[in-house]
């Protein structure tokens, strides 16, 4: 298939690309081999360092990690549930046709996007004297609501103008057209970006460590401090693996939802039934396959 962005690579270009890819793979494998050898020389892979995950201390260790996972997922879930509707509201204000609504909203969004999440957590914790959980959730909500609003705004602006014009033409109000026609398409179109931001939200819960919230990272740090420096690498390695597993699970769930939505959108068009008011009378032109105003071939 011919690309409109660049010429189809010839034999030499494909050969150079293959050589470059092979060289890159070899370099990466070499770096990984050096890292593994270095860690092995330091005794990182000794069985006694990993015994905490399957030995006598395993129940207490996994219980501590489980508490951290629950705290992480709880903060992420609560923040996501609040941030997405708030992002929709901010998006509606941002695309408003009224300048005194649109411009202040733009200023607020730019401020929230530019503020570090950890700074907002500290501000809520110290100024409003809230608990650690509330500080983490509020910080995540404010930042991610602004990001969700901009993602949805980009999705709406990428739609053809005819979508909105068609909604207004059939009698829908501006808000009804936004919510029933434009927003569903924008969410479907921007779903990869929304999922990526959800993963960022989940990872940002680790910033709660700074404000004293005992999420997964803080639980692992407590465990490593209690067990000693010899168990620092195994503890953080398992923690990183858990973060990756959770993020991959979130991504796979989003992909499944997107595929299911695409199938419903593709197969949801029901066949159109024409009602003539003459059904059952014997004079129905649709049932007789006769076009009104045309001559019936059977009468020839």
Secondary structure, DSSP 8 states (H G I E B T S, - for coil): ---SSS----HHHHHHHHHHHHHHHHHHHHHHHHHHHHHHHTTTT-HHHHGGGTSTTHHHHHHHHHHHHHHHHHHHHHHHHHHHHHHHHHHHHHT-S-HHHHHHHHHHHHHHHHS-HHHHHHHHHHHS---HHHHHHHHHHHHHHHHHHHHHHHHHHTS-HHHHHHHHHTT--HHHHIIIIIHHHHHHHTHHHHHHHHHHHHHHGGGGGTTT---HHHHHHHHHHHH-GGGHHHHHHHHHHHHHHHHHHHHHHHHHHHHHHHHHHHH---------S-TTTT--TTTTT--TTS--GGG-
